[in-house]
């Protein structure tokens, strides 16, 4: 059984949303993909599917530790997050992440292939960015039971 790509419930809107985090395994065996859409009050919509399951949607309020990191990220100078991480959007055979951050009405978009390991040689903004992604990824894994690649 093969599912069509996820059709997410809402588009990102700077008047309503603070953050969106999307993940895709790429063209692998599972075809796992998920999206976490966060509104200005830290309510979330988590949507995910694999090739073996119908699209599943969960809603609720994000845990405080994730809210704190998203707030910290929103306060960072996002221009300091390296362009080296950005990839072109499109079909690929490796996992990728897409992130939108609403910073006071200005939308920042990031496309990342394979999250790099956070080291001491990257900026504090990059550390906050990747720590946020890693925490969200772990949170989704715990909620869904699906391990990312």
Secondary structure, 3 states (H helix, E strand, C coil): CCCCCCCCCCCCCCCCEEEEEEEECCCCCCCCEEEEEEECCCEEEEEEEECCEEEEEEEEECCHHHHHHHHHHHCCCHHHCCHHHECCCCCCCCCEEEEEEEECCEEEEEEEECCCCCCCCCCHHHHHHHHHHHHHHHHHHHHHCCCCC
